Amino acid sequence: MDELAIFIRVGLALVVGLLIGWERGWHTRDQSGGQRTMGVRTFMLVSLLGGVSALLVEFVGEVLLA
């Protein structure tokens, strides 16, 4: 797999996390700051972790998922 494909896959994972976090933040915008739990940053980090894990499985194997 070339570097461009890796960057595209990780970038796509980040964009999906951004959109989900943005949508969640939009629905909880009326709540006070201490009431909201997960937003854009959290979902982007989780999606980045998932994207990198999926890439590592291709190189290391399925043992990494366990």
All heavy atoms as TSV, in Angstrom:
chain	resi	resn	atom	element	x	y	z
A	1	MET	N	N	0.843	-1.162	0.000
A	1	MET	CA	C	0.000	0.000	0.000
A	1	MET	C	C	0.899	1.239	0.000
A	1	MET	O	O	1.823	1.353	0.790
A	1	MET	CB	C	-0.892	-0.037	1.247
A	1	MET	CG	C	-1.785	1.141	1.366
A	1	MET	SD	S	-2.842	1.156	2.817
A	1	MET	CE	C	-3.620	-0.412	2.730
A	2	ASP	N	N	0.603	2.173	-0.880
A	2	ASP	CA	C	1.444	3.365	-0.953
A	2	ASP	C	C	1.028	4.406	0.088
A	2	ASP	O	O	-0.012	4.291	0.735
A	2	ASP	CB	C	1.409	3.955	-2.360
A	2	ASP	CG	C	0.012	4.392	-2.769
A	2	ASP	OD1	O	-0.960	3.922	-2.163
A	2	ASP	OD2	O	-0.084	5.222	-3.684
A	3	GLU	N	N	1.858	5.398	0.266
A	3	GLU	CA	C	1.644	6.394	1.316
A	3	GLU	C	C	0.390	7.222	1.087
A	3	GLU	O	O	-0.296	7.602	2.042
A	3	GLU	CB	C	2.857	7.305	1.415
A	3	GLU	CG	C	4.090	6.612	1.924
A	3	GLU	CD	C	5.283	7.539	1.941
A	3	GLU	OE1	O	5.144	8.727	1.603
A	3	GLU	OE2	O	6.367	7.057	2.294
A	4	LEU	N	N	0.070	7.502	-0.158
A	4	LEU	CA	C	-1.120	8.293	-0.457
A	4	LEU	C	C	-2.385	7.566	-0.005
A	4	LEU	O	O	-3.282	8.182	0.584
A	4	LEU	CB	C	-1.192	8.611	-1.949
A	4	LEU	CG	C	-2.384	9.452	-2.389
A	4	LEU	CD1	C	-2.338	10.816	-1.711
A	4	LEU	CD2	C	-2.406	9.587	-3.896
A	5	ALA	N	N	-2.459	6.278	-0.236
A	5	ALA	CA	C	-3.624	5.507	0.192
A	5	ALA	C	C	-3.745	5.481	1.714
A	5	ALA	O	O	-4.847	5.551	2.260
A	5	ALA	CB	C	-3.542	4.086	-0.355
A	6	ILE	N	N	-2.620	5.422	2.399
A	6	ILE	CA	C	-2.641	5.443	3.869
A	6	ILE	C	C	-3.168	6.784	4.361
A	6	ILE	O	O	-4.036	6.844	5.242
A	6	ILE	CB	C	-1.237	5.152	4.428
A	6	ILE	CG1	C	-0.852	3.706	4.146
A	6	ILE	CG2	C	-1.186	5.451	5.923
A	6	ILE	CD1	C	0.573	3.372	4.486
A	7	PHE	N	N	-2.669	7.882	3.797
A	7	PHE	CA	C	-3.128	9.203	4.208
A	7	PHE	C	C	-4.606	9.414	3.893
A	7	PHE	O	O	-5.329	10.046	4.664
A	7	PHE	CB	C	-2.286	10.298	3.557
A	7	PHE	CG	C	-0.918	10.427	4.148
A	7	PHE	CD1	C	0.202	10.375	3.352
A	7	PHE	CD2	C	-0.753	10.608	5.517
A	7	PHE	CE1	C	1.471	10.500	3.893
A	7	PHE	CE2	C	0.504	10.732	6.072
A	7	PHE	CZ	C	1.619	10.678	5.257
A	8	ILE	N	N	-5.064	8.896	2.778
A	8	ILE	CA	C	-6.475	9.020	2.413
A	8	ILE	C	C	-7.344	8.258	3.408
A	8	ILE	O	O	-8.372	8.763	3.868
A	8	ILE	CB	C	-6.715	8.540	0.974
A	8	ILE	CG1	C	-6.128	9.559	-0.009
A	8	ILE	CG2	C	-8.198	8.338	0.698
A	8	ILE	CD1	C	-6.161	9.120	-1.445
A	9	ARG	N	N	-6.952	7.043	3.773
A	9	ARG	CA	C	-7.753	6.254	4.718
A	9	ARG	C	C	-7.787	6.886	6.104
A	9	ARG	O	O	-8.837	6.964	6.732
A	9	ARG	CB	C	-7.216	4.835	4.805
A	9	ARG	CG	C	-7.500	4.035	3.567
A	9	ARG	CD	C	-7.011	2.627	3.733
A	9	ARG	NE	N	-7.279	1.852	2.537
A	9	ARG	CZ	C	-7.165	0.550	2.482
A	9	ARG	NH1	N	-6.759	-0.133	3.531
A	9	ARG	NH2	N	-7.438	-0.094	1.371
A	10	VAL	N	N	-6.651	7.352	6.585
A	10	VAL	CA	C	-6.619	7.995	7.902
A	10	VAL	C	C	-7.376	9.318	7.854
A	10	VAL	O	O	-8.121	9.659	8.784
A	10	VAL	CB	C	-5.157	8.188	8.370
A	10	VAL	CG1	C	-5.091	9.042	9.618
A	10	VAL	CG2	C	-4.506	6.849	8.619
A	11	GLY	N	N	-7.225	10.060	6.770
A	11	GLY	CA	C	-7.969	11.307	6.612
A	11	GLY	C	C	-9.466	11.081	6.555
A	11	GLY	O	O	-10.247	11.851	7.129
A	12	LEU	N	N	-9.883	10.030	5.887
A	12	LEU	CA	C	-11.305	9.700	5.825
A	12	LEU	C	C	-11.838	9.322	7.203
A	12	LEU	O	O	-12.947	9.727	7.582
A	12	LEU	CB	C	-11.533	8.552	4.841
A	12	LEU	CG	C	-12.981	8.148	4.581
A	12	LEU	CD1	C	-13.759	9.315	4.012
A	12	LEU	CD2	C	-13.030	6.974	3.633
A	13	ALA	N	N	-11.053	8.601	7.972
A	13	ALA	CA	C	-11.466	8.264	9.342
A	13	ALA	C	C	-11.613	9.530	10.177
A	13	ALA	O	O	-12.567	9.669	10.953
A	13	ALA	CB	C	-10.455	7.316	9.983
A	14	LEU	N	N	-10.694	10.471	10.027
A	14	LEU	CA	C	-10.786	11.732	10.760
A	14	LEU	C	C	-12.004	12.550	10.349
A	14	LEU	O	O	-12.673	13.156	11.186
A	14	LEU	CB	C	-9.516	12.554	10.559
A	14	LEU	CG	C	-8.306	12.106	11.353
A	14	LEU	CD1	C	-7.078	12.893	10.918
A	14	LEU	CD2	C	-8.545	12.284	12.830
A	15	VAL	N	N	-12.307	12.572	9.067
A	15	VAL	CA	C	-13.473	13.315	8.585
A	15	VAL	C	C	-14.761	12.703	9.119
A	15	VAL	O	O	-15.678	13.428	9.525
A	15	VAL	CB	C	-13.474	13.383	7.037
A	15	VAL	CG1	C	-14.798	13.888	6.507
A	15	VAL	CG2	C	-12.346	14.268	6.559
A	16	VAL	N	N	-14.848	11.381	9.143
A	16	VAL	CA	C	-16.036	10.725	9.685
A	16	VAL	C	C	-16.194	11.057	11.167
A	16	VAL	O	O	-17.291	11.384	11.635
A	16	VAL	CB	C	-15.976	9.198	9.454
A	16	VAL	CG1	C	-17.038	8.480	10.246
A	16	VAL	CG2	C	-16.117	8.892	7.980
A	17	GLY	N	N	-15.097	11.022	11.926
A	17	GLY	CA	C	-15.152	11.395	13.332
A	17	GLY	C	C	-15.544	12.851	13.519
A	17	GLY	O	O	-16.297	13.187	14.433
A	18	LEU	N	N	-15.039	13.725	12.652
A	18	LEU	CA	C	-15.392	15.133	12.702
A	18	LEU	C	C	-16.888	15.326	12.486
A	18	LEU	O	O	-17.550	16.061	13.234
A	18	LEU	CB	C	-14.604	15.913	11.655
A	18	LEU	CG	C	-15.010	17.368	11.455
A	18	LEU	CD1	C	-14.419	18.223	12.561
A	18	LEU	CD2	C	-14.573	17.859	10.102
A	19	LEU	N	N	-17.436	14.656	11.485
A	19	LEU	CA	C	-18.862	14.815	11.179
A	19	LEU	C	C	-19.745	14.275	12.300
A	19	LEU	O	O	-20.751	14.901	12.663
A	19	LEU	CB	C	-19.190	14.124	9.852
A	19	LEU	CG	C	-18.605	14.782	8.606
A	19	LEU	CD1	C	-18.902	13.939	7.380
A	19	LEU	CD2	C	-19.140	16.191	8.444
A	20	ILE	N	N	-19.391	13.140	12.860
A	20	ILE	CA	C	-20.182	12.579	13.953
A	20	ILE	C	C	-20.102	13.479	15.185
A	20	ILE	O	O	-21.121	13.754	15.834
A	20	ILE	CB	C	-19.727	11.147	14.265
A	20	ILE	CG1	C	-20.071	10.219	13.109
A	20	ILE	CG2	C	-20.384	10.642	15.556
A	20	ILE	CD1	C	-19.487	8.843	13.238
A	21	GLY	N	N	-18.920	13.951	15.516
A	21	GLY	CA	C	-18.767	14.839	16.660
A	21	GLY	C	C	-19.466	16.166	16.459
A	21	GLY	O	O	-20.060	16.729	17.391
A	22	TRP	N	N	-19.413	16.680	15.258
A	22	TRP	CA	C	-20.076	17.935	14.945
A	22	TRP	C	C	-21.592	17.791	15.092
A	22	TRP	O	O	-22.258	18.647	15.672
A	22	TRP	CB	C	-19.714	18.359	13.539
A	22	TRP	CG	C	-20.130	19.741	13.141
A	22	TRP	CD1	C	-20.529	20.751	13.953
A	22	TRP	CD2	C	-20.171	20.256	11.821
A	22	TRP	NE1	N	-20.816	21.858	13.218
A	22	TRP	CE2	C	-20.599	21.585	11.902
A	22	TRP	CE3	C	-19.876	19.718	10.578
A	22	TRP	CZ2	C	-20.747	22.394	10.782
A	22	TRP	CZ3	C	-20.020	20.531	9.468
A	22	TRP	CH2	C	-20.454	21.852	9.570
A	23	GLU	N	N	-22.131	16.684	14.589
A	23	GLU	CA	C	-23.570	16.436	14.698
A	23	GLU	C	C	-23.981	16.281	16.153
A	23	GLU	O	O	-24.992	16.818	16.593
A	23	GLU	CB	C	-23.933	15.187	13.894
A	23	GLU	CG	C	-25.417	14.935	13.739
A	23	GLU	CD	C	-25.992	14.124	14.869
A	23	GLU	OE1	O	-25.234	13.380	15.505
A	23	GLU	OE2	O	-27.197	14.254	15.131
A	24	ARG	N	N	-23.189	15.571	16.933
A	24	ARG	CA	C	-23.503	15.388	18.348
A	24	ARG	C	C	-23.424	16.718	19.096
A	24	ARG	O	O	-24.263	17.007	19.941
A	24	ARG	CB	C	-22.558	14.375	18.972
A	24	ARG	CG	C	-22.863	14.106	20.418
A	24	ARG	CD	C	-22.004	12.989	20.939
A	24	ARG	NE	N	-22.175	12.844	22.348
A	24	ARG	CZ	C	-23.008	11.997	22.930
A	24	ARG	NH1	N	-23.738	11.212	22.182
A	24	ARG	NH2	N	-23.101	11.931	24.222
A	25	GLY	N	N	-22.433	17.524	18.786
A	25	GLY	CA	C	-22.313	18.831	19.415
A	25	GLY	C	C	-23.461	19.753	19.048
A	25	GLY	O	O	-23.912	20.562	19.855
A	26	TRP	N	N	-23.952	19.610	17.826
A	26	TRP	CA	C	-25.074	20.444	17.387
A	26	TRP	C	C	-26.335	20.112	18.180
A	26	TRP	O	O	-27.085	21.003	18.569
A	26	TRP	CB	C	-25.306	20.253	15.896
A	26	TRP	CG	C	-26.410	21.105	15.365
A	26	TRP	CD1	C	-27.672	20.730	15.086
A	26	TRP	CD2	C	-26.326	22.496	15.059
A	26	TRP	NE1	N	-28.395	21.786	14.617
A	26	TRP	CE2	C	-27.590	22.900	14.591
A	26	TRP	CE3	C	-25.307	23.433	15.138
A	26	TRP	CZ2	C	-27.856	24.202	14.199
A	26	TRP	CZ3	C	-25.586	24.729	14.751
A	26	TRP	CH2	C	-26.842	25.099	14.290
A	27	HIS	N	N	-26.559	18.827	18.441
A	27	HIS	CA	C	-27.763	18.423	19.174
A	27	HIS	C	C	-27.676	18.742	20.664
A	27	HIS	O	O	-28.709	18.896	21.309
A	27	HIS	CB	C	-28.048	16.930	18.980
A	27	HIS	CG	C	-28.644	16.629	17.647
A	27	HIS	ND1	N	-29.913	17.011	17.287
A	27	HIS	CD2	C	-28.136	16.011	16.559
A	27	HIS	CE1	C	-30.170	16.636	16.054
A	27	HIS	NE2	N	-29.091	16.020	15.582
A	28	THR	N	N	-26.479	18.860	21.198
A	28	THR	CA	C	-26.338	19.146	22.627
A	28	THR	C	C	-25.883	20.580	22.874
A	28	THR	O	O	-25.385	20.894	23.946
A	28	THR	CB	C	-25.338	18.172	23.273
A	28	THR	OG1	O	-24.069	18.314	22.645
A	28	THR	CG2	C	-25.811	16.743	23.178
A	29	ARG	N	N	-26.065	21.469	21.906
A	29	ARG	CA	C	-25.572	22.844	22.018
A	29	ARG	C	C	-26.307	23.653	23.081
A	29	ARG	O	O	-25.773	24.626	23.593
A	29	ARG	CB	C	-25.661	23.543	20.671
A	29	ARG	CG	C	-27.077	23.823	20.208
A	29	ARG	CD	C	-27.086	24.390	18.796
A	29	ARG	NE	N	-28.424	24.676	18.346
A	29	ARG	CZ	C	-29.247	23.784	17.815
A	29	ARG	NH1	N	-28.846	22.540	17.659
A	29	ARG	NH2	N	-30.456	24.125	17.422
A	30	ASP	N	N	-27.537	23.274	23.435
A	30	ASP	CA	C	-28.303	24.026	24.424
A	30	ASP	C	C	-27.938	23.658	25.852
A	30	ASP	O	O	-28.316	24.366	26.777
A	30	ASP	CB	C	-29.806	23.804	24.202
A	30	ASP	CG	C	-30.255	24.366	22.858
A	30	ASP	OD1	O	-29.639	25.353	22.392
A	30	ASP	OD2	O	-31.208	23.826	22.274
A	31	GLN	N	N	-27.217	22.563	26.042
A	31	GLN	CA	C	-26.832	22.148	27.390
A	31	GLN	C	C	-25.638	22.972	27.866
A	31	GLN	O	O	-24.870	23.496	27.064
A	31	GLN	CB	C	-26.474	20.663	27.418
A	31	GLN	CG	C	-27.646	19.760	27.097
A	31	GLN	CD	C	-27.229	18.303	27.067
A	31	GLN	OE1	O	-26.053	17.983	27.154
A	31	GLN	NE2	N	-28.197	17.425	26.937
A	32	SER	N	N	-25.494	23.071	29.175
A	32	SER	CA	C	-24.357	23.818	29.713
A	32	SER	C	C	-23.061	23.049	29.476
A	32	SER	O	O	-23.074	21.865	29.136
A	32	SER	CB	C	-24.561	24.079	31.201
A	32	SER	OG	O	-24.580	22.859	31.911
A	33	GLY	N	N	-21.937	23.722	29.684
A	33	GLY	CA	C	-20.630	23.136	29.388
A	33	GLY	C	C	-20.330	21.855	30.142
A	33	GLY	O	O	-19.686	20.965	29.629
A	34	GLY	N	N	-20.755	21.726	31.389
A	34	GLY	CA	C	-20.477	20.529	32.162
A	34	GLY	C	C	-21.382	19.359	31.831
A	34	GLY	O	O	-21.098	18.227	32.197
A	35	GLN	N	N	-22.454	19.591	31.112
A	35	GLN	CA	C	-23.414	18.541	30.773
A	35	GLN	C	C	-23.023	17.772	29.516
A	35	GLN	O	O	-23.377	16.617	29.359
A	35	GLN	CB	C	-24.814	19.150	30.571
A	35	GLN	CG	C	-25.349	19.847	31.787
A	35	GLN	CD	C	-25.665	18.862	32.902
A	35	GLN	OE1	O	-26.083	17.749	32.642
A	35	GLN	NE2	N	-25.435	19.280	34.130
A	36	ARG	N	N	-22.301	18.419	28.629
A	36	ARG	CA	C	-21.903	17.767	27.378
A	36	ARG	C	C	-20.679	16.897	27.623
A	36	ARG	O	O	-19.742	17.314	28.296
A	36	ARG	CB	C	-21.587	18.812	26.321
A	36	ARG	CG	C	-22.813	19.590	25.905
A	36	ARG	CD	C	-22.450	20.604	24.884
A	36	ARG	NE	N	-22.056	21.817	25.601
A	36	ARG	CZ	C	-21.596	22.894	25.012
A	36	ARG	NH1	N	-21.411	22.918	23.725
A	36	ARG	NH2	N	-21.284	23.958	25.720
A	37	THR	N	N	-20.686	15.691	27.065
A	37	THR	CA	C	-19.570	14.790	27.336
A	37	THR	C	C	-18.644	14.634	26.139
A	37	THR	O	O	-17.470	14.935	26.234
A	37	THR	CB	C	-20.088	13.407	27.767
A	37	THR	OG1	O	-20.979	12.925	26.768
A	37	THR	CG2	C	-20.780	13.503	29.097
A	38	MET	N	N	-19.137	14.144	25.032
A	38	MET	CA	C	-18.261	13.876	23.892
A	38	MET	C	C	-18.617	14.798	22.742
A	38	MET	O	O	-19.777	15.000	22.437
A	38	MET	CB	C	-18.396	12.421	23.451
A	38	MET	CG	C	-17.895	11.440	24.484
A	38	MET	SD	S	-17.789	9.759	23.889
A	38	MET	CE	C	-19.480	9.382	23.531
A	39	GLY	N	N	-17.575	15.314	22.097
A	39	GLY	CA	C	-17.780	16.225	20.983
A	39	GLY	C	C	-16.835	15.920	19.848
A	39	GLY	O	O	-16.441	14.775	19.622
A	40	VAL	N	N	-16.447	16.954	19.141
A	40	VAL	CA	C	-15.639	16.817	17.933
A	40	VAL	C	C	-14.283	16.200	18.241
A	40	VAL	O	O	-13.857	15.248	17.576
A	40	VAL	CB	C	-15.482	18.193	17.246
A	40	VAL	CG1	C	-14.523	18.105	16.086
A	40	VAL	CG2	C	-16.813	18.717	16.788
A	41	ARG	N	N	-13.594	16.723	19.246
A	41	ARG	CA	C	-12.242	16.224	19.536
A	41	ARG	C	C	-12.262	14.755	19.938
A	41	ARG	O	O	-11.413	13.976	19.493
A	41	ARG	CB	C	-11.605	17.048	20.645
A	41	ARG	CG	C	-11.227	18.437	20.206
A	41	ARG	CD	C	-10.694	19.205	21.355
A	41	ARG	NE	N	-11.793	19.378	22.320
A	41	ARG	CZ	C	-11.714	20.079	23.425
A	41	ARG	NH1	N	-10.582	20.658	23.741
A	41	ARG	NH2	N	-12.740	20.212	24.220
A	42	THR	N	N	-13.214	14.376	20.772
A	42	THR	CA	C	-13.271	12.993	21.237
A	42	THR	C	C	-13.542	12.036	20.078
A	42	THR	O	O	-12.860	11.017	19.935
A	42	THR	CB	C	-14.371	12.833	22.306
A	42	THR	OG1	O	-14.138	13.775	23.337
A	42	THR	CG2	C	-14.387	11.431	22.858
A	43	PHE	N	N	-14.507	12.368	19.257
A	43	PHE	CA	C	-14.830	11.485	18.138
A	43	PHE	C	C	-13.720	11.444	17.109
A	43	PHE	O	O	-13.476	10.402	16.484
A	43	PHE	CB	C	-16.160	11.890	17.490
A	43	PHE	CG	C	-17.348	11.360	18.225
A	43	PHE	CD1	C	-18.061	12.167	19.080
A	43	PHE	CD2	C	-17.743	10.045	18.083
A	43	PHE	CE1	C	-19.157	11.687	19.771
A	43	PHE	CE2	C	-18.830	9.544	18.764
A	43	PHE	CZ	C	-19.539	10.370	19.617
A	44	MET	N	N	-13.010	12.551	16.912
A	44	MET	CA	C	-11.879	12.530	15.983
A	44	MET	C	C	-10.752	11.645	16.511
A	44	MET	O	O	-10.138	10.902	15.751
A	44	MET	CB	C	-11.379	13.943	15.718
A	44	MET	CG	C	-12.283	14.730	14.806
A	44	MET	SD	S	-11.685	16.378	14.445
A	44	MET	CE	C	-10.252	16.013	13.452
A	45	LEU	N	N	-10.480	11.712	17.811
A	45	LEU	CA	C	-9.432	10.856	18.380
A	45	LEU	C	C	-9.811	9.381	18.313
A	45	LEU	O	O	-8.975	8.533	17.986
A	45	LEU	CB	C	-9.155	11.262	19.826
A	45	LEU	CG	C	-8.366	12.553	20.011
A	45	LEU	CD1	C	-8.306	12.924	21.485
A	45	LEU	CD2	C	-6.979	12.403	19.438
A	46	VAL	N	N	-11.069	9.075	18.602
A	46	VAL	CA	C	-11.511	7.675	18.548
A	46	VAL	C	C	-11.468	7.162	17.108
A	46	VAL	O	O	-11.032	6.032	16.858
A	46	VAL	CB	C	-12.922	7.535	19.163
A	46	VAL	CG1	C	-13.520	6.179	18.882
A	46	VAL	CG2	C	-12.864	7.799	20.655
A	47	SER	N	N	-11.899	7.984	16.157
A	47	SER	CA	C	-11.868	7.537	14.761
A	47	SER	C	C	-10.431	7.413	14.255
A	47	SER	O	O	-10.123	6.519	13.459
A	47	SER	CB	C	-12.665	8.492	13.880
A	47	SER	OG	O	-12.048	9.754	13.831
A	48	LEU	N	N	-9.535	8.293	14.721
A	48	LEU	CA	C	-8.121	8.163	14.351
A	48	LEU	C	C	-7.540	6.864	14.895
A	48	LEU	O	O	-6.818	6.156	14.188
A	48	LEU	CB	C	-7.326	9.358	14.867
A	48	LEU	CG	C	-5.833	9.345	14.601
A	48	LEU	CD1	C	-5.561	9.414	13.104
A	48	LEU	CD2	C	-5.160	10.502	15.307
A	49	LEU	N	N	-7.869	6.546	16.130
A	49	LEU	CA	C	-7.409	5.286	16.711
A	49	LEU	C	C	-7.945	4.089	15.923
A	49	LEU	O	O	-7.206	3.142	15.641
A	49	LEU	CB	C	-7.851	5.190	18.173
A	49	LEU	CG	C	-7.492	3.915	18.914
A	49	LEU	CD1	C	-5.978	3.804	19.063
A	49	LEU	CD2	C	-8.158	3.886	20.270
A	50	GLY	N	N	-9.199	4.141	15.530
A	50	GLY	CA	C	-9.766	3.056	14.726
A	50	GLY	C	C	-9.133	2.950	13.355
A	50	GLY	O	O	-8.850	1.848	12.871
A	51	GLY	N	N	-8.877	4.083	12.716
A	51	GLY	CA	C	-8.249	4.070	11.394
A	51	GLY	C	C	-6.832	3.541	11.429
A	51	GLY	O	O	-6.422	2.738	10.575
A	52	VAL	N	N	-6.064	3.966	12.428
A	52	VAL	CA	C	-4.684	3.478	12.555
A	52	VAL	C	C	-4.674	1.996	12.912
A	52	VAL	O	O	-3.850	1.231	12.404
A	52	VAL	CB	C	-3.915	4.325	13.590
A	52	VAL	CG1	C	-2.595	3.698	13.941
A	52	VAL	CG2	C	-3.716	5.739	13.061
A	53	SER	N	N	-5.612	1.573	13.764
A	53	SER	CA	C	-5.694	0.147	14.112
A	53	SER	C	C	-6.013	-0.702	12.887
A	53	SER	O	O	-5.446	-1.780	12.709
A	53	SER	CB	C	-6.767	-0.079	15.180
A	53	SER	OG	O	-6.423	0.576	16.365
A	54	ALA	N	N	-6.916	-0.214	12.044
A	54	ALA	CA	C	-7.254	-0.959	10.824
A	54	ALA	C	C	-6.049	-1.050	9.893
A	54	ALA	O	O	-5.837	-2.086	9.245
A	54	ALA	CB	C	-8.425	-0.288	10.117
A	55	LEU	N	N	-5.247	0.002	9.817
A	55	LEU	CA	C	-4.051	-0.055	8.981
A	55	LEU	C	C	-3.003	-0.996	9.559
A	55	LEU	O	O	-2.324	-1.717	8.823
A	55	LEU	CB	C	-3.454	1.345	8.819
A	55	LEU	CG	C	-4.209	2.282	7.900
A	55	LEU	CD1	C	-3.616	3.672	7.968
A	55	LEU	CD2	C	-4.186	1.766	6.475
A	56	LEU	N	N	-2.858	-0.990	10.877
A	56	LEU	CA	C	-1.874	-1.871	11.506
A	56	LEU	C	C	-2.245	-3.340	11.357
A	56	LEU	O	O	-1.362	-4.194	11.280
A	56	LEU	CB	C	-1.714	-1.513	12.985
A	56	LEU	CG	C	-0.945	-0.241	13.278
A	56	LEU	CD1	C	-0.935	0.032	14.771
A	56	LEU	CD2	C	0.469	-0.320	12.744
A	57	VAL	N	N	-3.531	-3.641	11.310
A	57	VAL	CA	C	-3.957	-5.029	11.140
A	57	VAL	C	C	-3.476	-5.568	9.796
A	57	VAL	O	O	-3.094	-6.725	9.684
A	57	VAL	CB	C	-5.492	-5.137	11.277
A	57	VAL	CG1	C	-6.004	-6.453	10.747
A	57	VAL	CG2	C	-5.897	-4.960	12.718
A	58	GLU	N	N	-3.455	-4.708	8.771
A	58	GLU	CA	C	-2.988	-5.157	7.462
A	58	GLU	C	C	-1.502	-5.515	7.487
A	58	GLU	O	O	-1.065	-6.394	6.756
A	58	GLU	CB	C	-3.245	-4.076	6.421
A	58	GLU	CG	C	-4.713	-3.860	6.126
A	58	GLU	CD	C	-4.924	-2.833	5.035
A	58	GLU	OE1	O	-3.958	-2.506	4.321
A	58	GLU	OE2	O	-6.055	-2.364	4.900
A	59	PHE	N	N	-0.736	-4.836	8.318
A	59	PHE	CA	C	0.697	-5.077	8.366
A	59	PHE	C	C	1.085	-6.118	9.412
A	59	PHE	O	O	2.000	-6.893	9.202
A	59	PHE	CB	C	1.449	-3.771	8.640
A	59	PHE	CG	C	1.302	-2.767	7.547
A	59	PHE	CD1	C	0.587	-1.597	7.754
A	59	PHE	CD2	C	1.858	-2.978	6.300
A	59	PHE	CE1	C	0.448	-0.663	6.740
A	59	PHE	CE2	C	1.718	-2.054	5.276
A	59	PHE	CZ	C	1.006	-0.893	5.492
A	60	VAL	N	N	0.415	-6.108	10.561
A	60	VAL	CA	C	0.792	-6.978	11.664
A	60	VAL	C	C	-0.015	-8.259	11.672
A	60	VAL	O	O	0.507	-9.330	11.916
A	60	VAL	CB	C	0.631	-6.216	13.018
A	60	VAL	CG1	C	0.953	-7.125	14.172
A	60	VAL	CG2	C	1.507	-4.998	13.035
A	61	GLY	N	N	-1.300	-8.162	11.441
A	61	GLY	CA	C	-2.180	-9.321	11.456
A	61	GLY	C	C	-3.328	-9.127	12.424
A	61	GLY	O	O	-3.424	-8.131	13.126
A	62	GLU	N	N	-4.214	-10.091	12.459
A	62	GLU	CA	C	-5.424	-10.001	13.263
A	62	GLU	C	C	-5.146	-10.120	14.768
A	62	GLU	O	O	-6.006	-9.818	15.573
A	62	GLU	CB	C	-6.430	-11.079	12.856
A	62	GLU	CG	C	-7.026	-10.862	11.479
A	62	GLU	CD	C	-6.122	-11.349	10.374
A	62	GLU	OE1	O	-5.228	-12.169	10.637
A	62	GLU	OE2	O	-6.305	-10.874	9.246
A	63	VAL	N	N	-3.958	-10.537	15.140
A	63	VAL	CA	C	-3.622	-10.682	16.564
A	63	VAL	C	C	-3.698	-9.322	17.248
A	63	VAL	O	O	-4.036	-9.234	18.429
A	63	VAL	CB	C	-2.222	-11.308	16.703
A	63	VAL	CG1	C	-1.807	-11.376	18.159
A	63	VAL	CG2	C	-2.194	-12.688	16.063
A	64	LEU	N	N	-3.420	-8.260	16.528
A	64	LEU	CA	C	-3.467	-6.915	17.097
A	64	LEU	C	C	-4.870	-6.567	17.574
A	64	LEU	O	O	-5.026	-5.919	18.608
A	64	LEU	CB	C	-3.001	-5.898	16.074
A	64	LEU	CG	C	-2.963	-4.447	16.536
A	64	LEU	CD1	C	-1.871	-4.295	17.597
A	64	LEU	CD2	C	-2.716	-3.518	15.393
A	65	LEU	N	N	-5.886	-6.986	16.860
A	65	LEU	CA	C	-7.253	-6.696	17.280
A	65	LEU	C	C	-7.632	-7.375	18.575
A	65	LEU	O	O	-8.392	-6.836	19.373
A	65	LEU	CB	C	-8.246	-7.114	16.184
A	65	LEU	CG	C	-8.422	-6.151	15.040
A	65	LEU	CD1	C	-9.408	-6.711	14.037
A	65	LEU	CD2	C	-8.873	-4.802	15.511
A	66	ALA	N	N	-7.098	-8.545	18.810
A	66	ALA	CA	C	-7.425	-9.271	20.034
A	66	ALA	C	C	-6.853	-8.530	21.201
A	66	ALA	O	O	-7.426	-8.379	22.231
A	66	ALA	CB	C	-6.860	-10.678	19.984
